[in-house]
């Protein structure tokens, strides 16, 4: 079992990023209930005057739309009626156990179709009528796709095929239905129905030329036609020269698009939905909705041939039927619930419609096209008729508006980005605290599902044993004339809880404590809004930027404007050293694919009001220095002055690391440090004016190496009478271009050992390198950086400040080298965002504009051709 399979259900059961809009309007009004509790309703169809229902009882019930009374029953099937379809312009009803055609005027049979191979085709699960070409399409249990035309040419050709060359009188196979019409109280005459044919022409055998064997690798459960006739309008608005397409869904987890032509079908595209069998499909305009097992609805864009969204209706509850009414989608689930979704994928209504499995649904309009209803059928035996109103989402538009000064009570009623962020932050994914290990896992699951709903194909990738998984998600852009650029967005979903300098944002394995109530004005894991800011742990570092980038991609995808592949790689242990990250990347690199540029957003601006782009990070070498006597702790009153104390050796040793001028005393430490250029000096002067800090201070933080002794720890009870037998110190070096990471790390070890040897001490020294990260410097003259700079400028109408950071992000230089491409760093937060501190926050304006910057950047990046071109 894969990791992504058994990590499938968040504990809170609320994985959806679709906002539950709180409307005062109740669910649709129930107009009437029809049926028999002993008969399941497997299929439904309706026109302006009648409701047709098929079930296990082998008959088709015909109900009057106006009086809600049973008008008649259509008899003749010998099995369950799994599908019904209307040809309204011909006054026909198609039914499938075997396939039959009925008049919707006289309710008499018109034709009977024998599928190719007859019973060898198995059950007929789905039907779709193409009114422009007068063709019925049939989806079969044996995975074949079959069709039959009903225009004069097609019928004449079929008669010729059945008669044989030169034969004027066709032979007809005896059929128990048509040969026993009198016994079933039917009479056949030329006037019996519109276009009804009698005698030898009543029976049509679908020929092998009208069959695609193994059209899917599973049962063909559902069909829809593009352009659609099932949006409540009642008929197809045909356009001269318009192309028509058949959409099929199958148990093989795919949706396929077939180009329709008078002679048959040509497969055009296949979508892999990756969420179990596709049980229902419906189309509106150029959007296709596919209802799957386990409660997922895939939103497919026909024009770009991309999966733009995934709606999670109710987890682990199959979506067995879908209906569309203009901008409203109705999803019918196996637990009897129906949900209504707006065009922005928000759930605008949810209600318990049946006491059983909802198996079928259809939207129908009155004869004057002024009133509409949703008709649903279930295995509780009932058909229910619900009054619906088109464009229900228009009545909710005022609820969608996000106030510039958002309040605590309505923070989750904003747009998808802020709502999703509130859900994301509510999971306390503190990677440094073992008690929150399960929360980290749940955060990964939530994010995987959230990206999936926003339109990405997502999965979880394991890292190390008991480690938090990586989340991999890919937004696939539209294919143009040139190969699409592929951009990797790197981020992390964990939260660091501790007190640490905001200028040392990556020295993160120290001082980790749980989020203390002291210092926070609100619960750190409940997003609250005050005076234009969102407050909560992780809103600026790094969950807010993740959601901004994801929503930017989703909006472009939905508008068919995403011209790149955007690959999300989000880890859950960046704050604690990215354990297992490198090994996981190497193992799963084939799933990530080729990458042309790397984007991250993991820092803040240097000021409060001026947008920035980060182009450099220092590297780091973390080490542990230990000096031990080899004997237990001693009493200073007994052994003081006699025993050689490890603490004295440690103090002397650490003192050798620095010289009197505040410089690092390790030999050759500064030899490779890149000298500052005139352009950099001018840049520091600009930043000095903005921050009101000396340029030398900024330079020392960002572009000069440094050494820090973080702490000294001792063995024993730590009271004032004990001589500790072991003393341990934590020492780190920050390095800059062009210092070599491994050379500097080894130089530190060599210097400590050489200095200690000179002491002649009987104590023992050990030095270990615990963790390293290389420095990173972006290419300011490269096309990717220029594209990002242009996007920031166009959104903010100012030139962005170019800054560096004194901290380190270990994964960035590694990813650059691993994928052989440049990295870009776009901070979204302000300098006062309190990352890692109490009352962490992010400006709503920054979050919104950050999303817009990403959209602009991705649009510009579309024209940056892939090196593989």
C-alpha positions in Angstrom: 0.0 0.0 0.0 1.4 3.4 -1.0 1.8 6.1 1.6 -0.7 8.3 -0.1 -3.3 5.5 0.1 -3.3 4.9 3.8 -2.8 8.5 4.8 -6.1 9.5 3.2 -8.4 11.0 5.8 -7.7 14.1 7.9 -8.9 13.7 11.4 -11.1 16.7 11.3 -12.7 15.5 8.1 -12.5 18.9 6.5 -10.0 18.7 3.8 -11.9 20.9 1.4 -10.6 24.3 0.3 -14.1 25.0 -1.1 -15.7 27.6 1.1 -19.1 26.7 2.7 -20.9 30.0 2.0 -23.4 30.7 4.7 -26.5 31.7 2.8 -29.8 32.6 4.4 -31.5 30.8 1.5 -32.6 27.3 2.3 -31.9 24.3 0.1 -34.2 23.8 -2.9 -37.9 23.3 -2.1 -39.2 19.8 -2.4 -42.2 19.9 -4.8 -43.2 16.3 -4.8 -42.2 12.7 -4.1 -43.0 9.9 -6.5 -42.5 6.2 -6.5 -42.6 2.9 -4.7 -40.3 2.2 -1.7 -39.8 -1.3 -3.0 -38.3 -0.3 -6.4 -34.9 1.4 -6.8 -34.7 4.2 -9.3 -31.7 3.5 -11.5 -32.2 6.0 -14.3 -34.1 9.2 -14.9 -35.1 11.4 -17.8 -37.6 14.3 -18.1 -39.0 16.6 -20.7 -41.5 19.5 -20.2 -44.4 17.2 -19.7 -43.2 13.9 -18.3 -40.8 12.2 -16.0 -39.4 8.8 -17.1 -38.0 6.5 -14.5 -36.2 3.2 -14.9 -35.4 0.7 -12.3 -34.9 -2.9 -11.3 -38.6 -3.7 -12.1 -37.9 -3.9 -15.9 -40.6 -1.3 -16.6 -40.3 2.4 -17.4 -42.7 4.5 -15.3 -44.1 7.6 -17.0 -45.2 10.3 -14.6 -47.1 13.5 -15.5 -45.0 16.6 -14.7 -48.0 18.7 -13.8 -50.2 16.3 -11.8 -47.4 14.1 -10.5 -49.5 11.0 -11.3 -48.4 7.8 -13.0 -49.6 8.0 -16.6 -48.4 4.7 -18.0 -45.6 2.1 -17.9 -43.4 1.1 -20.8 -43.0 -2.6 -20.8 -40.8 -4.9 -22.7 -37.4 -5.0 -21.0 -36.2 -8.2 -19.4 -33.6 -6.6 -17.1 -32.9 -3.5 -15.0 -33.1 -0.2 -16.9 -29.7 1.3 -16.3 -29.9 4.3 -18.6 -32.4 6.6 -20.2 -31.8 9.3 -22.9 -34.1 11.7 -24.7 -34.1 12.8 -28.4 -36.4 15.7 -27.8 -36.5 17.0 -31.4 -37.7 13.5 -32.5 -40.0 12.8 -29.6 -38.0 9.7 -28.7 -36.9 8.1 -25.4 -34.0 5.6 -25.5 -33.8 3.0 -22.8 -31.0 0.6 -21.9 -31.3 -2.9 -20.6 -31.3 -4.0 -24.1 -31.5 -0.7 -26.1 -35.0 0.4 -27.2 -36.6 3.5 -28.6 -40.0 4.8 -27.5 -42.2 7.6 -28.6 -42.7 10.2 -25.9 -46.0 11.2 -27.5 -47.8 7.8 -27.9 -45.5 5.8 -25.5 -45.3 3.1 -28.1 -42.1 1.4 -29.3 -40.3 2.8 -32.3 -37.2 0.7 -32.7 -35.2 -1.9 -30.9 -31.5 -2.0 -31.1 -29.4 -5.1 -30.8 -25.9 -4.2 -29.7 -23.1 -5.8 -31.5 -22.5 -9.3 -29.9 -25.9 -8.8 -28.3 -25.7 -10.3 -24.8 -21.9 -10.5 -25.2 -21.9 -6.7 -24.8 -23.2 -7.2 -21.2 -25.2 -4.6 -19.5 -25.7 -1.3 -21.3 -24.7 1.3 -18.7 -24.9 4.6 -20.5 -26.5 6.4 -23.4 -25.9 9.7 -25.2 -27.8 11.2 -28.1 -26.2 13.5 -30.7 -29.1 15.5 -32.1 -26.9 17.2 -34.8 -25.8 13.8 -36.3 -28.9 11.8 -35.2 -26.7 9.2 -33.5 -27.1 7.3 -30.3 -24.0 6.2 -28.4 -24.0 3.3 -26.0 -21.5 2.4 -23.3 -21.2 -1.3 -22.6 -20.2 -3.6 -19.8 -17.7 -5.3 -22.0 -15.8 -2.0 -22.3 -17.0 -1.4 -25.9 -18.4 1.8 -27.2 -21.1 1.4 -29.8 -23.3 3.7 -31.9 -26.1 3.8 -34.3 -27.3 6.6 -36.6 -31.0 7.4 -37.4 -30.8 9.7 -40.3 -32.2 8.4 -43.6 -28.7 7.7 -45.1 -27.6 5.7 -42.1 -30.8 3.7 -41.9 -30.7 3.0 -45.6 -27.1 1.8 -45.3 -28.0 -0.4 -42.4 -30.9 -2.0 -44.4 -28.4 -2.7 -47.2 -26.0 -4.3 -44.8 -28.7 -6.4 -43.2 -30.3 -7.5 -46.6 -27.1 -8.3 -48.4 -26.0 -7.1 -51.8 -28.8 -7.2 -54.4 -31.5 -8.3 -51.9 -34.6 -6.1 -51.7 -36.3 -7.9 -48.8 -34.3 -7.9 -45.6 -34.3 -10.9 -43.3 -35.1 -10.3 -39.7 -34.1 -12.1 -36.6 -37.1 -13.1 -34.5 -37.3 -10.9 -31.4 -39.4 -11.8 -28.4 -40.3 -8.2 -27.8 -41.5 -7.1 -31.2 -42.9 -10.6 -32.0 -45.1 -10.4 -28.9 -46.3 -6.9 -29.2 -50.0 -7.9 -29.2 -49.5 -9.9 -26.0 -48.1 -6.7 -24.4 -51.1 -4.7 -25.6 -49.1 -2.7 -28.1 -50.2 -2.1 -31.7 -47.9 -0.9 -34.4 -49.1 1.3 -37.3 -47.4 3.9 -39.4 -49.1 6.6 -37.4 -48.2 5.1 -34.0 -45.4 7.6 -33.4 -43.2 10.2 -35.0 -41.1 8.4 -37.5 -42.2 4.9 -36.2 -41.3 2.1 -38.6 -42.9 -1.3 -38.6 -42.0 -4.8 -39.8 -38.5 -5.5 -40.9 -37.2 -2.0 -40.3 -38.2 -2.0 -36.6 -35.2 -4.1 -35.5 -31.7 -2.7 -36.0 -28.6 -4.8 -35.3 -25.5 -2.6 -34.6 -22.8 -3.8 -36.9 -19.1 -4.4 -36.1 -18.2 -1.2 -38.0 -20.0 0.8 -35.4 -18.0 -0.5 -32.4 -14.8 0.4 -30.7 -13.7 -2.6 -28.7 -11.9 -1.9 -25.4 -12.7 1.8 -25.6 -11.8 1.8 -21.9 -10.3 -0.7 -19.6 -13.4 -0.8 -17.5 -17.1 -0.5 -17.7 -18.3 2.6 -19.4 -20.6 3.9 -16.7 -21.4 7.4 -18.0 -21.6 9.7 -21.0 -22.1 13.3 -22.0 -22.2 15.3 -25.2 -20.3 18.5 -26.0 -21.9 20.9 -26.6 -24.2 19.8 -23.9 -28.0 19.4 -24.0 -28.3 18.8 -20.3 -28.1 22.3 -18.8 -31.8 22.8 -18.3 -32.3 24.5 -21.6 -34.0 21.5 -23.2 -32.4 21.6 -26.6 -29.1 22.0 -28.4 -28.3 25.3 -30.0 -26.6 24.1 -33.2 -24.1 26.2 -35.0 -23.1 25.7 -38.7 -19.9 23.7 -38.9 -19.8 23.1 -35.1 -17.9 20.0 -33.9 -19.4 17.6 -31.4 -17.6 15.5 -28.9 -18.6 12.5 -26.8 -17.3 12.3 -23.2 -17.1 8.9 -21.6 -16.3 7.9 -18.0 -15.2 4.4 -16.9 -14.2 2.2 -14.1 -10.6 2.5 -15.3 -10.5 5.9 -13.6 -10.3 7.8 -16.9 -12.5 10.3 -18.8 -12.1 10.1 -22.6 -13.1 12.7 -25.2 -14.1 11.4 -28.7 -14.6 13.5 -31.7 -17.9 12.7 -33.3 -18.4 12.4 -37.1 -21.1 10.7 -39.2 -19.0 7.6 -39.7 -18.0 7.1 -36.1 -15.7 8.3 -33.3 -12.0 9.2 -33.0 -10.4 9.4 -29.6 -9.0 12.9 -28.9 -7.8 12.9 -25.3 -7.8 10.8 -22.1 -7.9 12.3 -18.6 -6.5 10.2 -15.8 -8.7 11.1 -12.8 -6.8 9.0 -10.3 -9.7 8.7 -7.8 -11.4 5.4 -8.5 -14.1 4.7 -11.1 -15.7 7.6 -12.9 -19.3 7.0 -12.1 -21.0 10.2 -13.6 -20.2 12.9 -16.0 -21.9 16.2 -17.0 -20.8 19.1 -19.2 -21.4 22.8 -19.3 -19.9 24.9 -22.0 -16.4 23.7 -22.3 -16.1 22.4 -18.7 -16.6 18.7 -17.9 -17.4 17.5 -14.4 -16.5 13.9 -13.6 -18.0 12.3 -10.4 -15.7 9.6 -9.0 -15.5 7.1 -6.2 -14.6 8.4 -2.7 -16.4 11.7 -3.1 -14.2 13.5 -5.7 -15.4 15.5 -8.6 -12.8 16.3 -11.2 -13.2 19.6 -13.1 -11.9 19.2 -16.7 -11.3 22.0 -19.1 -12.1 20.9 -22.7 -10.2 23.7 -24.5 -6.9 23.3 -22.7 -7.4 19.5 -22.0 -6.3 20.0 -18.3 -7.7 19.1 -15.0 -8.4 22.5 -13.4 -9.9 21.5 -10.1 -10.9 18.7 -7.8 -14.0 19.1 -5.6 -14.1 16.9 -2.5 -17.9 16.5 -1.9 -17.8 14.0 1.0 -14.8 11.8 1.5 -15.3 8.1 0.8 -18.8 8.7 -0.4 -19.2 7.9 -4.2 -20.6 10.6 -6.4 -23.1 8.6 -8.5 -24.9 11.3 -10.4 -24.3 14.9 -11.5 -26.6 17.5 -13.0 -25.9 21.1 -14.1 -28.1 24.1 -14.2 -26.2 27.0 -15.9 -23.6 28.0 -13.2 -24.8 25.5 -10.5 -23.5 22.0 -10.2 -25.6 19.4 -8.3 -23.7 16.4 -6.9 -25.6 13.4 -5.8 -23.9 11.0 -3.4 -24.2 7.4 -2.1 -25.3 8.6 1.3 -28.4 10.4 0.1 -26.9 13.9 0.2 -27.1 16.4 -2.6 -24.7 19.4 -2.7 -24.9 22.5 -4.9 -21.7 24.1 -6.0 -21.1 27.5 -7.6 -19.0 28.3 -10.6 -16.2 29.2 -8.2 -16.5 25.7 -6.6 -18.1 26.9 -3.3 -20.7 24.7 -1.7 -23.8 26.9 -1.7 -26.3 24.3 -0.4 -26.3 20.7 1.1 -29.2 18.6 2.1 -30.3 15.1 2.9 -32.4 14.3 -0.2 -33.0 10.6 0.1 -32.8 7.8 2.7 -30.8 5.7 0.3 -28.2 6.0 -2.5 -28.9 8.7 -5.0 -28.5 6.9 -8.3 -29.8 9.3 -10.9 -30.6 12.9 -11.4 -31.7 15.3 -14.2 -32.4 19.0 -14.6 -35.6 19.9 -16.5 -37.5 23.0 -17.5 -41.1 23.8 -18.0 -42.6 24.2 -21.5 -42.4 28.0 -21.2 -38.8 27.7 -20.0 -39.5 29.9 -17.0 -39.3 27.3 -14.2 -36.8 24.6 -13.5 -36.5 21.6 -11.3 -33.9 19.0 -10.2 -35.3 15.5 -10.3 -33.5 12.8 -8.3 -33.9 9.1 -7.9 -32.5 6.7 -5.3 -32.6 3.1 -4.1 -35.1 4.1 -1.5 -37.6 3.8 -4.4 -38.5 7.4 -4.6 -38.2 10.1 -7.2 -38.1 13.6 -5.8 -38.7 16.9 -7.6 -36.9 20.0 -6.3 -37.6 23.6 -7.4 -34.4 25.3 -8.4 -33.5 28.8 -9.5 -30.8 29.5 -12.2 -27.6 31.3 -11.2 -28.1 30.8 -7.5 -24.6 32.1 -6.9 -25.7 35.6 -8.0 -27.8 35.9 -4.8 -24.6 35.2 -2.8 -22.3 37.6 -4.4 -22.4 40.0 -1.5 -21.2 37.2 0.8 -18.1 36.7 -1.3 -16.7 40.2 -0.8 -13.7 40.4 1.4 -13.6 43.5 3.5 -10.4 45.5 3.4 -10.4 45.3 7.2 -11.4 41.8 7.9 -12.9 40.9 11.2 -12.3 37.7 13.3 -15.8 36.4 12.7 -15.7 36.5 8.9 -12.1 35.6 8.2 -13.1 32.3 6.7 -15.8 33.8 4.5 -13.3 35.5 2.3 -11.9 34.1 -1.0 -10.5 30.6 -1.4 -7.0 31.7 -0.5 -7.8 33.1 2.9 -10.3 30.4 3.7 -7.8 27.6 2.7 -5.1 29.4 4.8 -7.3 29.4 7.8 -7.8 25.6 7.4 -4.1 25.1 6.9 -3.0 27.1 9.9 -5.5 25.2 12.1 -3.3 22.1 11.9 -0.5 22.6 14.5 2.2 21.0 12.4 5.2 21.7 14.8 7.9 19.4 13.3 10.3 19.9 16.2 7.8 18.5 18.8 7.3 14.7 18.8 3.8 15.2 20.2 2.8 17.0 17.0 4.2 14.3 14.6 0.6 13.2 13.7 -0.3 16.9 13.1 2.5 17.1 10.6 1.2 14.1 8.8 -2.3 15.5 8.7 -1.0 18.8 7.4 0.6 16.9 4.5 -2.6 15.1 3.8 -4.6 18.3 3.9 -2.2 20.1 1.6 -2.1 17.2 -0.9 -5.9 17.3 -1.1 -6.0 21.1 -1.2 -3.6 21.2 -4.2 -5.6 18.5 -5.9 -8.8 20.5 -5.5 -7.2 23.6 -6.9 -6.3 21.6 -10.1 -2.9 20.0 -9.4 -2.1 16.3 -9.6 -0.8 15.6 -6.1 0.8 12.9 -4.1 2.7 12.2 -0.9 6.4 11.1 -1.1 8.0 9.4 2.0 11.2 10.8 3.4 12.6 8.8 6.3 11.2 6.4 8.8 8.6 8.3 11.0 9.4 11.5 9.0 6.9 13.9 7.6 6.2 13.2 3.9 6.9 15.6 1.0 3.9 16.9 -0.8 4.3 16.8 -4.6 1.7 18.6 -6.7 1.8 19.6 -10.4 -0.4 22.2 -12.1 -0.2 21.2 -15.8 -0.3 24.2 -18.1 -1.7 24.4 -21.6 0.5 23.1 -24.3 1.5 25.7 -26.9 3.8 25.7 -29.9 6.9 25.4 -27.8 7.8 23.1 -24.9 6.3 24.4 -21.7 8.7 25.8 -19.1 8.5 23.8 -15.8 8.9 25.8 -12.6 9.4 24.2 -9.2 7.9 26.0 -6.2 9.7 24.9 -3.0 8.2 25.5 0.4 7.3 23.8 3.7 4.2 23.2 5.7 5.6 22.9 9.2 5.6 25.6 11.9 8.6 26.5 14.0 7.6 27.6 17.5 10.3 29.4 19.4 12.0 32.7 20.2 14.6 33.6 17.7 16.0 36.6 15.9 14.1 37.4 12.7 17.5 37.9 11.0 18.5 34.3 11.8 15.4 32.6 10.3 17.1 29.4 9.5 19.1 28.5 12.6 16.0 26.5 13.6 17.0 23.5 15.5 17.6 25.6 18.7 15.2 26.8 21.4 12.2 24.9 20.2 9.2 25.3 22.5 5.5 24.9 22.0 3.5 28.0 21.3 3.0 29.6 24.7 -0.2 31.5 25.3 1.9 34.3 26.7 2.6 36.9 24.0 -0.2 35.9 21.7 -3.3 38.0 21.6 -5.3 35.2 20.0 -5.0 31.4 19.6 -2.0 30.9 17.3 -3.7 28.1 15.5 -6.9 29.9 14.7 -6.5 32.6 12.0 -7.9 35.9 13.1 -8.1 39.2 11.2 -7.4 42.6 12.7 -6.8 45.9 10.9 -5.9 44.4 7.6 -3.7 41.6 8.9 -4.2 37.9 9.4 -2.7 36.5 12.6 -1.7 32.9 13.2 1.3 30.6 13.4 2.6 30.1 9.8 0.6 32.7 8.0 3.8 34.4 6.8 6.3 31.6 7.3 5.4 29.7 5.2 1.7 28.6 4.8 0.5 31.9 3.6 2.9 32.1 0.6 2.2 28.4 -0.2 -1.5 29.2 -0.6 -0.9 32.4 -2.5 1.2 30.6 -5.1 -1.3 27.7 -5.3 -4.3 29.9 -5.8 -2.4 32.0 -8.4 -1.8 28.8 -10.4 -5.4 27.7 -9.9 -6.8 31.0 -11.2 -4.6 30.9 -14.3 -5.6 27.3 -14.9 -9.3 28.0 -14.5 -8.9 30.9 -17.0 -7.0 28.7 -19.4 -4.0 31.1 -19.0 -1.4 28.8 -17.4 1.3 28.4 -19.9 3.8 26.6 -17.7 3.9 23.5 -15.6 4.1 24.6 -11.9 5.5 21.8 -9.7 5.0 22.1 -5.9 7.5 20.5 -3.7 6.6 21.1 -0.1 8.4 19.5 2.8 7.5 19.1 6.4 10.8 19.2 8.2 12.6 22.2 6.8 12.6 23.8 10.3 14.4 20.9 11.8 17.1 20.2 9.2 15.2 18.7 6.3 16.1 15.2 7.4 15.7 12.7 4.5 15.0 15.5 2.0 18.0 14.9 -0.3 17.5 11.1 -0.4 13.8 11.6 -1.1 14.5 14.0 -4.0 17.0 11.5 -5.5 14.6 8.6 -5.2 11.6 10.5 -6.6 13.3 12.8 -9.1 11.6 11.0 -12.0 8.2 12.0 -10.6 9.3 15.6 -10.3 10.6 15.8 -13.9 12.9 18.3 -15.6 12.9 21.7 -14.0 13.7 25.1 -15.7 13.6 27.4 -12.7 13.0 27.2 -8.9 10.8 29.6 -7.0 10.5 30.0 -3.2 9.0 32.5 -0.8 10.5 32.1 2.6 11.5 35.4 4.0 10.3 39.0 4.5 10.9 42.4 3.1 13.6 44.6 4.6 11.0 47.3 5.3 7.3 47.8 5.9 6.2 49.2 2.6 8.6 48.5 -0.2 8.4 45.1 -2.1 11.7 43.2 -2.3 13.3 40.3 -4.1 15.9 38.2 -2.2 18.9 37.3 -4.4 21.3 35.9 -1.8 21.6 33.7 1.3 24.5 32.8 3.5 25.5 29.2 4.0 26.0 27.6 7.4 28.1 25.0 9.1 26.7 23.7 12.4 29.1 21.8 14.7 29.4 20.3 18.1 32.6 20.6 20.2 33.0 18.3 23.2 35.8 18.1 25.8 35.6 15.3 28.4 37.9 14.2 31.2 36.9 10.6 31.1 36.0 10.6 34.8 32.7 11.4 36.6 31.8 14.9 37.7 33.9 16.1 40.7 33.4 18.3 43.8 35.2 21.6 43.4 36.0 21.7 47.1 37.8 18.4 47.0 39.3 18.3 43.5 39.5 22.0 42.6 43.0 23.0 41.6 44.1 19.4 41.1 42.0 18.0 38.3 42.4 19.5 34.8 39.0 20.9 34.1 37.3 20.5 30.7 35.6 23.9 31.1 39.0 25.7 31.1 40.0 23.9 28.0 36.7 24.7 26.3 37.0 28.4 27.1 40.6 28.5 25.9 39.7 26.6 22.7 36.7 28.7 21.8 38.8 31.8 22.3 41.2 30.6 19.6 38.3 30.9 17.0 38.3 34.7 17.1 41.0 37.4 16.9 41.0 40.7 18.6 39.5 42.6 15.6 36.3 40.5 15.7 37.4 38.4 12.8 37.4 34.6 12.5 40.8 33.3 13.3 40.6 30.1 11.3 43.6 30.1 8.8 42.7 31.0 5.2 39.0 31.6 6.3 38.7 34.8 4.2 40.8 33.9 1.3 38.0 33.1 -1.1 35.4 35.6 0.0 34.1 37.4 -3.0 34.9 41.1 -3.0 32.1 43.6 -3.1 31.5 45.2 -6.5 30.7 48.9 -7.1 27.2 47.9 -8.0 26.7 46.1 -4.7 28.0 49.1 -2.8 25.5 51.3 -4.5 22.8 48.8 -3.7 23.7 48.8 0.0 23.6 52.6 0.0 20.1 52.5 -1.4 19.0 50.0 1.2 20.7 52.0 3.9 18.5 55.0 3.1 15.4 52.8 3.2 16.2 51.1 6.5 18.0 53.9 8.2 20.8 51.5 9.1 24.5 51.8 8.1 25.4 50.1 4.8 28.2 48.3 6.7 25.7 46.7 9.1 23.7 45.3 6.2 26.8 44.2 4.4 28.1 42.3 7.5 24.8 40.5 7.9 24.4 39.5 4.3 27.7 39.3 2.4 30.4 38.7 5.1 31.1 35.4 6.9 30.7 35.1 10.6 31.2 32.7 13.6 28.8 32.2 16.5 29.1 30.2 19.8 25.5 29.4 20.6 25.7 27.8 23.9 27.9 25.8 26.3 26.4 22.9 28.2 27.8 20.8 31.0 27.3 17.4 32.6 26.2 17.0 36.1 23.6 18.8 38.2 24.8 22.3 37.1 25.3 23.6 40.6 28.1 25.9 41.7 30.1 23.2 43.5 30.5 20.7 40.6 33.4 20.4 38.2 31.7 19.0 35.1 33.4 15.9 33.5 32.1 16.9 30.1 31.5 20.2 28.4 29.8 20.7 25.1 29.6 23.8 22.9 27.5 24.5 19.8 29.4 26.5 17.2 28.3 27.7 13.7 29.9 29.4 10.8 28.0 31.5 8.2 29.7 31.4 4.9 29.4 33.5 1.7 30.4 33.4 -1.9 32.9 32.0 -2.9 33.8 30.0 0.2 33.8 26.3 -0.3 31.5 24.6 2.1 33.4 21.4 2.7 36.8 23.2 2.8 35.4 25.6 5.5 33.9 22.7 7.5 37.2 20.8 7.5 39.2 23.9 8.3 37.0 24.4 11.4 37.7 20.8 12.6 41.4 21.1 11.8 41.8 24.4 13.6 40.0 23.1 16.8 42.1 19.9 16.9 45.3 21.7 16.2 44.7 24.4 18.8 43.7 21.8 21.4 46.8 19.7 20.8 48.9 22.7 21.7 47.3 22.7 25.2 48.9 19.4 26.1 45.7 18.6 28.1 44.9 15.1 29.2 41.3 15.7 28.4 39.8 14.3 25.2 38.4 16.5 22.4 35.8 15.5 19.8 34.4 17.7 17.0 31.5 16.8 14.8 29.9 18.6 11.8 26.2 18.2 12.5 24.6 20.0 9.5 25.6 22.2 6.6 24.0 24.3 3.9 25.8 26.0 1.1 25.5 29.7 0.3 23.3 30.8 -2.6 23.4 33.8 -4.9 20.9 34.4 -7.6 21.7 35.5 -11.2 20.4 39.1 -11.4 21.1 39.3 -15.1 19.2 36.0 -16.0 15.9 36.0 -17.8 14.0 34.4 -14.9 15.1 37.0 -12.4 14.2 39.8 -14.9 10.8 38.2 -15.3 10.2 38.1 -11.6 11.4 41.7 -11.2 9.1 42.9 -14.0 6.1 41.1 -12.3 6.8 42.8 -9.0 7.2 46.2 -10.7 4.0 45.8 -12.7 1.9 44.9 -9.7 3.4 47.4 -7.2 4.3 50.2 -9.6 7.8 50.5 -8.0 11.1 48.9 -8.6 11.6 46.1 -6.1 14.5 46.4 -3.6 17.2 43.7 -4.1 18.1 42.2 -0.8 20.1 39.3 0.7 19.5 37.3 3.9 21.9 36.4 6.6 20.2 33.1 7.2 20.3 29.8 5.2 17.8 27.7 3.3 19.7 24.4 2.9 17.4 23.0 0.2 17.9 25.9 -2.3 21.5 25.5 -3.4 21.0 21.8 -3.4 17.9 22.0 -5.6 19.8 24.4 -8.0 22.6 21.9 -8.4 20.4 18.8 -8.6 18.1 20.2 -11.3 20.7 22.4 -13.0 18.6 25.5 -13.1 18.4 28.9 -11.4 16.5 29.7 -8.2 14.4 32.8 -7.4 13.3 34.0 -4.0 10.2 36.2 -3.6 9.4 37.3 -0.1 5.7 38.2 0.6 5.8 39.3 4.2 6.8 42.6 5.8 9.7 43.2 8.2 7.3 43.4 11.1 5.5 40.1 10.5 6.9 38.5 13.6 7.9 35.2 11.9 8.7 32.6 14.6 7.5 35.0 17.3 4.2 35.6 19.1 1.5 37.4 17.0 2.9 36.2 13.7 1.0 38.0 10.9 0.8 38.8 7.2 -0.9 41.7 5.5 -4.0 40.8 3.5 -2.8 43.3 0.9 0.6 41.6 0.7 -1.0 38.2 0.4 -3.3 39.4 -2.4 -0.7 41.3 -4.3 1.7 38.4 -3.8 -0.7 36.1 -5.6 -1.1 38.7 -8.4 2.7 38.9 -8.7 2.9 35.1 -9.1 0.2 35.2 -11.7 2.1 37.9 -13.7 5.4 36.0 -13.3 3.9 32.8 -14.5 2.4 34.6 -17.5 5.7 36.1 -18.4 7.5 32.8 -17.9 5.3 31.2 -20.5 7.6 32.9 -23.1 10.8 31.7 -21.5 11.3 28.6 -23.6 12.6 25.4 -22.0 16.2 24.6 -22.6 15.0 21.2 -23.8 13.3 22.9 -26.8 
